[in-house]
Amino acid sequence: MAFFKVFLLLLFSPLVATLRTRQIYEYPPGRSRSVENIAIRHNGELVYTTTSEPCLYTINPHVRNPKPVQVHCFENASVTLGIAEAFEDVFTFVVGNYTHLQSVPGSFSVWNVNFRPHWKKPRVDLVVRIPEAAALNGITAFTTSTILAADSTLGQVWKVDLDSGRYSIAMSNPHLLPNASLPIELNGIHFDHIASKAYIANSANGTFGVAEYHAATGTFSPFRVLAHAHPGGVFDDFALSRSRQVAYVTEHSNRVVSIDLRTGEKEVVVEGPGGSVGGFEPTSAVLSSDENVLYVGADRFTFPSGAETNGQIFEVDVCSDKRVHKWERIV
């Protein structure tokens, strides 16, 4: 989750760029808009949440001049957060409230949106409200009918049964609690069903790590750090590439990094400008079904000069994830 001002720097230099990058959409100037978390449908359409309003949107990255389509907006809420595909073309996501960048404990709930064709329009249903939760954030599909939801404030992971609505604590560790400098601890979370491992981005501690799941006991091993953010960096959400065995992790500010899931080796694959010009601060990422395209969302960013961009979505060709894409400022 990212309440960070973001500027996506759009024009790359052909002298240094080696990864094809394309802006899919930018909200028009004016009202501040964000792209918080992204998932992808089987037809290639993107589904995304936003922290600028309590709404859910879709956008088709494969058409010319794509526009967001509002799926649903919620009353008595201010944000939509983590989203993941739980069943084929059924996505589970988080709705809640934030005030002055602080979560409102007890306001968080879990919902499903069903895009299956037998519905005339996408159907949105409440799964469960979790009054004990303090700040639900990233979520991931877990077992056949359950999801895991990271609680950024409590430093624990909830397990939610999508059929019954029952929920419980799946993982809790004192080392996952937030610190005084940043109240957001657990952020992105993805469960690898083949390896039986949960990968977690830890914003406050600047770590990316893993906890192994033991099906026989229904428990997770202690969180093990694989990589650290760059100095001053903050990890946000990420995408897992099972074919390459890497995670593409968004990092505030300025970059997306790939982290080897076996060795923890970290490499920059997208890099924004440094210095006083501000930076490239992505919020979330999702891979296409063939894992060749990385879709990245971002929040609004304001330069010291006063120039601004609004929330954006873009794509990066990651067929070769050994190359760094550097950006030039165009304002």
C-alpha positions in Angstrom: 0.0 0.0 0.0 1.4 3.3 -0.9 0.3 6.8 0.1 3.3 8.2 -1.6 3.3 10.9 -4.2 4.4 9.4 -7.4 5.7 10.6 -10.8 6.0 8.1 -13.6 8.7 9.4 -15.9 7.4 8.6 -19.4 10.1 9.3 -22.0 13.1 7.0 -22.1 16.4 7.7 -23.8 17.1 5.4 -26.8 20.8 5.6 -26.0 20.4 3.7 -22.7 17.0 2.1 -22.8 16.9 -1.6 -23.6 13.5 -2.7 -22.2 10.5 -1.6 -24.2 8.2 0.4 -22.0 4.7 1.8 -22.9 2.4 4.0 -21.0 -1.0 2.5 -21.0 -2.9 5.3 -19.2 -2.6 8.4 -17.1 -5.5 10.1 -15.3 -6.1 13.6 -16.6 -4.8 16.6 -14.5 -6.9 17.9 -11.6 -8.3 15.6 -9.0 -5.6 13.4 -7.4 -5.9 9.8 -8.6 -4.0 6.7 -7.7 -3.5 3.1 -8.9 -3.0 1.0 -5.8 -3.0 -2.7 -6.8 -3.4 -4.6 -10.0 -4.6 -8.0 -11.0 -5.1 -9.5 -14.5 -8.0 -11.4 -16.0 -7.7 -14.3 -18.3 -8.7 -12.1 -21.3 -5.8 -9.8 -20.5 -7.9 -7.0 -19.0 -6.5 -5.4 -15.9 -8.5 -5.0 -12.7 -7.2 -2.4 -10.2 -7.9 -0.8 -6.9 -7.2 2.8 -5.8 -6.5 4.8 -2.6 -8.0 8.0 -4.0 -11.6 6.7 -3.8 -13.3 3.5 -2.6 -13.8 2.1 -6.1 -12.7 -0.8 -8.3 -11.8 -0.3 -12.0 -10.9 -2.3 -15.1 -8.8 -1.2 -18.1 -7.9 -3.0 -21.3 -4.2 -2.5 -22.1 -4.5 -4.1 -25.6 -6.8 -1.5 -27.2 -5.8 1.9 -28.6 -6.4 4.8 -26.1 -7.8 2.6 -23.3 -10.0 4.2 -20.6 -10.8 3.0 -17.1 -14.2 1.4 -16.6 -15.7 1.8 -13.1 -16.9 -1.6 -11.8 -18.2 -0.6 -8.3 -17.8 2.1 -5.6 -18.4 1.5 -1.9 -20.2 3.6 0.7 -18.7 4.2 4.2 -15.2 3.6 2.9 -12.3 5.6 1.5 -10.0 3.1 -0.2 -9.7 -0.2 -2.0 -6.5 -2.1 -1.5 -5.1 -5.6 -2.2 -6.6 -7.7 -5.0 -6.0 -11.2 -6.2 -7.7 -13.8 -8.3 -9.3 -16.4 -6.0 -11.1 -18.5 -8.6 -11.2 -18.2 -12.4 -12.4 -14.7 -13.2 -13.4 -14.1 -9.6 -11.2 -11.6 -7.7 -11.0 -11.0 -4.0 -10.1 -7.5 -2.7 -9.9 -5.3 0.4 -12.1 -2.3 1.2 -11.4 0.0 4.2 -10.9 3.5 5.6 -7.9 5.7 6.0 -7.8 9.2 7.6 -4.8 11.5 7.1 -2.8 8.5 5.9 -3.7 6.5 9.0 -5.8 3.3 8.8 -9.1 3.2 10.7 -9.0 -0.1 12.7 -12.2 -2.1 12.4 -13.2 -0.6 9.1 -11.8 -3.3 6.8 -13.7 -5.9 4.9 -13.1 -8.5 2.2 -15.1 -8.7 -1.0 -15.4 -10.7 -4.2 -16.0 -9.4 -7.8 -17.2 -12.0 -10.3 -16.6 -11.3 -14.0 -17.9 -14.7 -15.2 -20.0 -14.3 -18.4 -23.3 -15.6 -17.0 -23.6 -12.4 -15.1 -24.9 -9.4 -17.1 -22.5 -7.2 -15.3 -19.7 -7.9 -12.7 -21.2 -9.1 -9.5 -19.8 -7.7 -6.2 -20.4 -9.5 -3.0 -19.2 -9.1 0.6 -17.2 -12.1 1.9 -16.7 -10.9 5.5 -16.0 -7.8 7.7 -13.0 -8.3 10.0 -13.4 -5.8 12.9 -10.3 -7.1 14.6 -8.2 -6.1 11.6 -6.2 -2.8 11.9 -5.1 -2.3 8.3 -5.7 -5.0 5.7 -3.4 -4.6 2.7 -2.0 -7.1 0.2 -3.8 -10.4 -0.3 -3.1 -13.6 -2.1 -4.9 -16.8 -3.0 -4.0 -19.6 -0.6 -5.8 -22.9 -0.6 -8.8 -23.8 -2.8 -11.2 -21.5 -1.1 -9.1 -19.3 1.2 -7.0 -16.2 0.8 -4.2 -14.7 3.0 -4.4 -11.0 3.9 -1.5 -9.0 5.3 -2.3 -6.6 8.2 0.1 -3.7 7.9 -0.4 -2.4 11.4 -0.7 -5.6 13.5 2.2 -7.3 11.7 0.2 -10.5 11.1 -1.4 -12.4 8.2 -5.1 -13.3 8.3 -6.6 -16.4 6.6 -10.1 -15.9 5.2 -12.4 -18.7 4.0 -14.2 -17.3 1.0 -17.1 -19.8 1.3 -17.9 -19.5 5.0 -16.5 -16.1 5.8 -14.6 -17.5 8.8 -11.2 -16.0 9.5 -8.3 -16.6 11.7 -4.6 -15.6 12.2 -2.4 -17.6 9.9 0.9 -16.0 10.7 2.1 -13.6 13.5 5.7 -12.6 14.4 7.0 -9.7 16.5 9.6 -9.0 13.8 6.8 -8.2 11.4 5.5 -5.3 13.5 5.7 -1.7 12.1 8.3 0.7 13.5 8.0 4.3 14.6 9.4 5.7 11.3 6.8 4.0 9.0 3.4 2.7 10.3 3.0 0.3 7.3 4.8 -3.0 7.9 3.5 -6.0 5.9 2.6 -4.9 2.4 2.5 -7.1 -0.6 2.1 -10.9 -0.1 2.0 -13.8 -2.6 1.7 -17.5 -2.0 3.5 -19.9 -4.3 1.3 -23.0 -4.3 4.0 -25.2 -5.9 6.7 -24.3 -3.4 4.3 -23.9 -0.5 5.9 -20.6 0.4 4.5 -17.2 1.2 6.6 -14.2 0.0 6.1 -10.9 1.8 7.3 -7.4 1.3 8.0 -5.6 4.6 7.8 -1.9 4.0 8.9 -0.5 7.4 12.0 -2.8 7.7 12.8 -2.6 4.0 12.9 -6.3 3.6 11.6 -9.0 1.2 11.4 -12.5 2.5 9.7 -15.8 2.7 7.8 -18.1 5.2 7.4 -21.8 4.3 4.0 -23.3 4.8 3.7 -26.8 6.5 0.4 -28.3 5.4 0.7 -31.2 8.0 0.5 -28.7 10.9 -1.2 -25.8 9.1 1.6 -23.4 10.2 4.2 -21.2 8.7 7.9 -21.2 9.5 9.5 -17.9 10.8 9.9 -15.1 8.3 13.3 -15.3 6.5 14.8 -12.3 4.8 15.9 -12.8 1.2 16.8 -9.2 0.3 16.9 -5.6 1.6 15.7 -2.5 -0.1 18.2 0.1 -1.3 19.2 2.7 1.4 16.2 4.8 2.0 14.0 2.5 -0.2 10.6 1.1 0.7 9.3 -2.1 -0.7 5.7 -2.1 -1.8 3.8 -4.8 -3.8 5.3 -7.2 -6.3 4.7 -9.9 -8.8 6.1 -13.5 -8.8 7.6 -15.1 -11.9 7.6 -18.8 -11.4 9.3 -19.5 -14.8 12.3 -17.2 -13.9 12.1 -17.8 -10.1 12.2 -14.1 -9.4 10.0 -11.5 -7.8 9.6 -8.1 -9.5 9.3 -5.8 -6.4 8.2 -2.2 -6.6 10.4 0.0 -4.5 10.0 3.6 -3.4 11.6 5.5 -4.8 12.9 5.2 -8.3 12.9 1.6 -9.2 11.5 -1.9 -9.7 13.9 -4.6 -8.7 14.1 -8.3 -9.5 14.9 -10.6 -6.5 16.1 -14.1 -7.1 13.8 -16.4 -5.0 16.6 -18.9 -4.5 19.6 -16.7 -3.7 18.1 -13.3 -2.8 20.2 -11.7 -5.5 18.8 -8.2 -6.3 19.0 -6.4 -9.6 17.4 -3.2 -10.8 15.2 -3.7 -13.9 13.4 -0.3 -14.1 15.1 2.8 -12.7 13.9 6.4 -12.5 16.0 9.5 -12.1 17.7 10.4 -8.8 18.8 13.6 -7.3 16.4 16.5 -6.6 14.0 15.8 -9.5 11.9 13.4 -7.5 11.5 9.8 -8.5 9.7 6.9 -10.1 7.6 5.4 -7.2 5.5 2.5 -8.4 2.9 0.9 -6.1 2.1 -2.5 -7.6 2.9 -5.0 -10.3 1.4 -8.0 -12.1 2.7 -10.2 -14.8 0.9 -11.3 -18.0 0.0 -14.9 -18.3 3.1 -15.7 -20.4 5.2 -13.7 -17.8 6.7 -11.5 -20.6 5.0 -8.3 -19.7 5.0 -6.6 -16.3 2.2 -4.1 -15.7 3.0 -1.5 -13.1 0.7 1.0 -11.3 1.6 4.3 -9.5 0.2 7.1 -7.4 0.3 10.8 -8.2 3.6 12.7 -7.9 4.4 16.4 -7.6 7.9 17.7 -8.5 9.5 20.5 -6.4 8.9 22.7 -9.5 5.2 22.2 -9.0 4.8 20.0 -12.1 2.6 17.0 -11.5 1.5 13.8 -13.0 -1.5 11.8 -12.0 -2.0 8.1 -11.3 -0.7 5.9 -14.2 -0.4 2.4 -15.5 2.4 1.2 -17.8 3.9 -2.0 -19.1 7.5 -3.2 -19.2 8.8 -5.9 -21.5 10.6 -8.3 -19.1 11.6 -10.9 -21.6 15.2 -10.0 -20.7 15.2 -9.1 -17.0 19.0 -8.6 -17.0 18.7 -5.0 -18.3 18.1 -1.7 -16.7 15.6 0.8 -18.1 16.5 4.4 -17.2 14.1 7.3 -17.6 14.5 11.0 -18.5 12.4 13.7 -17.1 10.1 15.5 -19.5 8.8 18.3 -17.4 
